Amino acid sequence: MVNQLMTNLHYLVAMILFIIGFHTMLTHSNLIKKVIGMNIMETGIFLLFISIGYVRGGSAPIINDSIASYVNPLPSALILTGIVVGVSLTAFSLSMILKIYHYYGTVDSDEIMKIKDAEE
């Protein structure tokens, strides 16, 4: 049982990272903490996809007759694209939070809703 857990530890870590990020996004009203939680969630997803593509004892998919198993390169390529999208989304989110802070004077979503309701 412990041996199986240790060989699949990366799946457990990926799930724990996703849960930590999800919990952070749900429980905190600070918008910057929500962005940090989103980044932790996407890191867990990236780790999961990279773990799925790994094959123990495999090597790069280069034409060679002596290699029995190959590592799938597609998840790595997808994760590179996901990292670029994640960084872009983080930059855009932080720029929107900056605009929200200049307009409302706070980054707390509960306070923003109170201010917004008071304006109406």
N, C-alpha and C positions, 0 to 999 in steps of 0.2 A: 504494500500500500504506500509506504513512504517512498520507495524507489519509483513508483509510478508518478507520485506527486512531484518528485524532484526532476524527473525527465520531462514533465509537462508544466513546470513552474512558470514558464513564460505565458501560458494561457491564463493561469491564475493571476499573475501580475497584471496582465492586460485587463482582466475583468475588474480587479481592484482599482486600477487607475480610472477606468470608465465610471465605476460607482462613485469614487471620490469626486471626480469632475461633475457628475450628474447631481450629487448631493450638494456640491458647492453652488451650482447654478440654481437649484431649487430653494435653498435655505437662505442665501444672502441677498440683500436688497441693493447692495453696492454694485453698480454696473461694472466697475473694473474687476471686482471679484468674480462676477459672472463671466467676463471674458477670460480670466485665468482658469475658471472651471471648464470653460469650453475648450481651452488649449489642453488641459489635462485629459479631457475626454477624447480629443482627437489623437493624443499621444497613445492612449490605450488602444484605440482602433488601429493606429499604425503598427503598434507592436503585434497585435493580433494578426494582421495581414502578413507582416513579415514572417511571423512564426508559422503561418500556414504554408508559405512558400518554401520553407526550409526542409531539407531531407537529410537526415543523419547519414553520413558516409557518402553523400552525393557531391558532385563537383559541377563546375560551370558547364552549360550546354554547348560545348565546343565539339566538333566532329572528331571523335576518337573511338576506335573500336574496343579499347580495353576498359572503358568506363561503363559500369553496370547501371548506375542510377544518376539522374541529373537533378539539380536544384532548379526549381521553376523561377525564371527571371521576371515573369509578369507581375507578381505582387510588388517586387522592388520598384519596377518602373511606375506602377500605379501609385505607390507611396511617395515617390519623388514628385509626382504631379499633385498629390494630396498635400504635401508639405508646402508647395508653392501656393496652392489655393488657401491653405490654413494661414499662412503668413499674410497673404493679401487680405483675407477676411479679418484677421486680428488688427491689421493696420487701419482698415476701413472702420471697424468697430471702435477703436480707440479715437479716431478722428471724429466720429459721431458723438462719442462720449464727451470729447472736448467741446464740441459745439453745444451739446446739452448743458454742460457745466457753465459755459458763458451765458447761456440764455436763462437757465433756472438758478444758477448759483450753487448747485449741489449735484452729486452723482448718485444719490440714494433714490431708488425708484419709488419707494413709498412716499418720500417727501415730494418728488416730482408729481405724483398723482394728486397729492393734497393741493399743491400749488395750481395744478391744472384745473382741478375741480373748483377751486376758489376763484379762478379767472372766469369761469363760465357762470 
